Amino acid sequence: MNAPNRFELFVLDDGEKPVEVSEDTKIPNAATFKIMKQDHTLGNMVRAYVLAMPQVLFAGYKVPHPLHPYFLLKIQTDGTVTPQVVLEQACTKLIGSLSTLEAKFKREFSFKDVEGAVTEDPYGTTGTSGQPWGSGRDYLDF
Amino acid sequence: MRRQISEENERRMASMTEEEIDQERKDIVERFGNGVGDLLKKVKEARERRPQSMEGDREELPEKSTEVVSRNLDMKSATDSLKNADLIPSIIKPNIQRAKKPHSILLKSSTRPSSRTGRSIRFAEVTPEDVHVYESAPASPKRKPLALPPPPGTSNGDIISLSTWKGASRMKSTQPPSDSTERTVSSEARNPDMEVDPEEGTPEYIRRRFFPNVPAHDPSVAWMEALSSNPTNNSSTGIRFDLTGTPIPESMSMALPTHLGLHHHADGDRAGYTLDDIFLLSRSSIPAQRATMLGVLSKIIQRLRPNKGSKVIRIPELQGQEDDLRRRVLAAGLEAMVERGSVGARAVEAIWQCVVNWDADVAGIEGAELQSSKTDAPSLLQQDFFLSQIAEAFAQMSLPPESLVQLLGIVHRLAQQSNIMAETIMASKNLVSNILQTFLLTPIPPTKTSPLPNPSALQLLTTLAMASRSNASALTEPADALLRFVTILPTSSPFSTPLAVSLLTSTLRFYTVLGSYGMYAHIATTAAEQFAAVGSYVLSEACQSESLMEAWLGLLETWLVCATDPHRTTPPHEILWSQVVGWAWADDVLTLRAKLTRRESHWKVWAGLWRVEAAWLEGARVNGVRGGETERAGILEAIGNGFEVGSEKDIVAGALIALRTELDRLHSPSLWTDLASDVISHLRNSDSQATVIFSVLRLWLACMPLNRDTPLEAPPFLLPFSDLSAFCALLVNHPIWPHLNTDNTIPYQSYLRPLTNVLYYFLRLSRHIPGTSPDLWVAQAFSITCRLLPGDEENGLQVTKSILAMMTPDFFNAGGMEVPPIIWEKGGMSIITPFLVHAIRSSNEVYVGPICPSPQSIMGSTTQRLLHPTLDSKHTLPLSYNWIFSPIDHLLRSGTSPVFSSLSSSWDASETDVVRATLLLTKVLCNILLRHHLLEFVPTRAEIIFSCMKIFMLEHGQTQEGELEEVFRDSIVERFMNDLLVPIVPASSDARPTRQPGERDDLEKVAASFLGSSTPFYQFYTDFVALYDAISFSHPLFARLLFPPTSMLYPLDYRRHLWMDFGHLLKTIRTPTAQMITCNVDEYLWPVESNGQMLSAYLKALVKYPLDGFPRFIAVHHVACTIWPDLRGTGENEKTEASINMLKAVIEQGSGSLVKDIFRYRQSRGECVLLPPYCLEQDGQWKADRLSYVGRALSVDVQERMKGVFV
């Protein structure tokens, strides 16, 4: 009844900046990004991509309050690049991966009608994922 | 009726066609088989003969089944349509009728043959005699009256038994007791050879002799048979008791003669009564029977009474059921209590045995609630009902005097049980007034018939008053009436001298208890003359009773305390200091010295005397001229050199030695396995000796001149200071403290209260001893504070405040510790004082009065007894060892913390300030305690780790903007935390001496005291990890604290959470191996991880991230130990699938350096752990073994390729 309107979760207010950066004064090469009108969906993905970059020493995010639609992303780098640059690069990569994913998905989806009768393993794997000691090449197959 | 049916059948037959009749006939044949026609014909023929001729054979087939009957009933519909007269089975007919109307068989049935001619239907002439009904069939819900027609005379094998009769088993022995006389007659015939050659007179003999046709074991005469001697049917309650409650041995129960009265009322034919018999008979409607059985019950209970110490189990058969039995007996007694005459008296006795006599060894304890659990028998009583019954019993006086005394004992025990129960007793109508009337307000002088007053009733009043303040104020009303025992001195009393002395003593004690609430002190003024007379009597030679002297001194002490501050009494100004001075009690007391000797029985009197003088001097310090200087001088002069050469010296020395001996005896751990009675007796002995010691210490302190806190040039009088100090050092580390701090030992804690007072007064004295450095004093003070018990809150507060007051910059400078000045600017220790005070006394609702009343306690105390902690009001004392961290707890729960809501407005410290001060205090205390080897009081590893975790969890910026600085980022806080953790980092030089790992070293247990039982530590840990993930910026200390719960000592879940769920964190952790937090690196390494998922998580982390430092060490260790047979230890299968897979994965996916590390990693269990890089630089035969293992496990090619890693 007194729940906030749904659109308030993703529509920016008038004049609201989508991203704010505040550099940490005490910790070198560290910054906190405040990203408005976003939640764990974006936060987790961005964090993962930032963390995957070799220059990054620390990356973490938190949603301070579940009813406040923003998250805080904290990034610390080794000094070769600034946290802002790292974030930009990570976001570019993320956008790239997402569009690849989208394209792949659309392609596969269009095949659905063409070769509808093909029954594939719903998980797309060889079925060893359930066993801890599979013989695949990847470490994930243990 | 039958005719009706047959006519109807006939009519129906007539209307049927041939085909229909055939059809019906076929149906019948189909149902009963081919032989049925013959069978039915035979039956019919048999019936047509004279039925009487067959009577003799009737019993031959008693097992002719009831099934037949029921089958016949089923046939009803079929037979309805059978009209052929030849075929109608007459056997069926009566049963049809029976089915319709069961009693019709008893009616006169038609015996007249059909008068019709020609084709006629004939029915069997079944008379009532033809039908045998087994009257004696057992009364069971499935009872079926058996109605069987006589079988045919010639049994030619055509008759098929459909089943055998199972309905009647042997009659069970459920007959009422009145039947048992018959049984005892037959019990003589108990010959096991009966089958072979029955003895004359037995039922079997009679049967064989006179009724050879009757089958053996006829169920209808089962009652005649002798009971088998095999006691299988009552083995569960097999133990039997005689009328004195003694168990009868199995062997004797068969042999005892019947004239002992042990056979008459019980089931079975053995002597004695089982418990079930007794309980059954204790509800008998015959009063004599009931009374006897209640008597037996109370004697059994007396026998079962737990006797702590003696390992003999009184009745081994009932071992383990004692409590249950006690409850049942209690219930039986309560039920019978309302009866008149001997039943009521015996019932009271049974209750008394269950309630009072059961644990007589604790019943002497007045200073604590006795209940051990909610299900304790006295707690189960229906109090309201029971108490009103007792009140009535006192009013009616119908019970004998012994029972009334027992009832008094029961009420007293209930009052001791818990404070709530004591209040219920006070509140129950007429109970206390009736007791007063019955036991105390007896006529004076006593007539020949009137009862004498009973001192135990006074004891009850004292107990009630001790229980709660409201009780005490309610009891001030009848207190006036008790003056009768004070005004008549024992010399002129109409009672015998011992009784008069005992009454006077109990009355004085009662007034003392009232005085400890600050009540009823006005009687000292009102009855000043009488009390002066009592005083002169006590001082006179006529009085030889030590307990009277003690009680008198105790009363004087309490009143002196009341007089010290007239505003503290209830109501105020009840007794004034000027009056006390006028009565010159102190001088009276001093003259008592001459009367006292060095005998041990006089020790407690001496102690009382010293306390009175101490109270007098303490009062004079407040009220006297120039701080009571002249009073002090007067007392010191009177004591003279008693403490140097006189009897006082001997007493103190003697008490100290005796106390030490008692405590030495309590050292052996075997005593504590269960609370043996000698533990209790040692504790009880130590009570009086400890009282002596603390009394003399108190007097010594009271004799000190006003300006305290400075070492003096000369003490007021000499005490064996070094002995005292050595003794207190021993006492503080004694094992009694933890042992007596469990829930069911609370009553015994009251024996320890004098000991805590010894510690407290010694601590105060220690401050004045020239040799005590501030350092040492703080160490003593902190350790003693941890020992204080409920009731010592006031002392604890005083000590804590002095500790905090000592924490000045000078103190730290003297100790060579550098403290940032910002701490002092923010107020130093004063900002955490409210939290620490709250840790000691959290509320004023429960205020246990101390042993020595003080002006504060007489105002505030709500009870004089230790409370049982299961009740909602929990004591804060004894303090937990990590109470010093309590300010952080309050910060974490600042929303609900009662301290925050009651802080004064001038308190404006920030969280950081509070944490800084707490950590500084902890740090300095740790250092000091370690220096003085008080290891038990030093916070353990787990306590420090958990407290640091809590500091990190003080999260900021949750909702408000303008980000406050996180507390853990404060440089001072960080430094202090690092300092605290230094002793538990293996690389540090001053690693702490290891202590026995115990409960206090388990993070989960330590956390439980803060988190409560509903929040597991795992939840806290997940929050902690998530917080690290969100905000830490890979704070190094934060990262280090992530690891302690992931050691192999803790469950898998913690490791899984960190390494799998939050695996991405590991990239950000760069803790050097030397900085890990542990006492013993082994904890992380052994036993080697065996969980497959965890191992793959380790490998994944190694492959995916550039792991560094400690996490890398852990992961490499577990992976290498899984792969290499030489690390796995002997005895296991050399080549396991896990090992091969892991090896393959490392070689194929791992980077060069990882492969190198895994191949070169060497560690051996049981030896000193090798930290990197040493564990990668070892040499030995194992290198070649590993290479060959690679060859065996994978292939020779790989082996060749891998040769390079060792170069």
Chai-1 contact restraints between the chains, C-beta under 6 A:
chainA,res_idxA,chainB,res_idxB,connection_type,confidence,min_distance_angstrom,max_distance_angstrom,comment,restraint_id
A,I27,B,F1033,contact,1.0,0.0,6.0,A-B,restraint_1
A,A30,B,F1033,contact,1.0,0.0,6.0,A-B,restraint_2
A,L51,B,H1064,contact,1.0,0.0,6.0,A-B,restraint_3
A,L57,B,S1034,contact,1.0,0.0,6.0,A-B,restraint_4
A,F58,B,F1033,contact,1.0,0.0,6.0,A-B,restraint_5
A,F58,B,S1034,contact,1.0,0.0,6.0,A-B,restraint_6
A,F58,B,T1068,contact,1.0,0.0,6.0,A-B,restraint_7
A,G60,B,D1029,contact,1.0,0.0,6.0,A-B,restraint_8
A,G60,B,A1030,contact,1.0,0.0,6.0,A-B,restraint_9
A,K62,B,A1030,contact,1.0,0.0,6.0,A-B,restraint_10
A,P64,B,Q958,contact,1.0,0.0,6.0,A-B,restraint_11
A,H65,B,T959,contact,1.0,0.0,6.0,A-B,restraint_12
A,Q76,B,F1033,contact,1.0,0.0,6.0,A-B,restraint_13
A,P132,B,G1092,contact,1.0,0.0,6.0,A-B,restraint_14
A,W133,B,E1137,contact,1.0,0.0,6.0,A-B,restraint_15
A,W133,B,N1141,contact,1.0,0.0,6.0,A-B,restraint_16
A,Y139,B,L1099,contact,1.0,0.0,6.0,A-B,restraint_17
A,Y139,B,K1100,contact,1.0,0.0,6.0,A-B,restraint_18
A,Y139,B,V1103,contact,1.0,0.0,6.0,A-B,restraint_19
A,Y139,B,A1145,contact,1.0,0.0,6.0,A-B,restraint_20
A,Y139,B,Q1149,contact,1.0,0.0,6.0,A-B,restraint_21
A,F142,B,S1096,contact,1.0,0.0,6.0,A-B,restraint_22
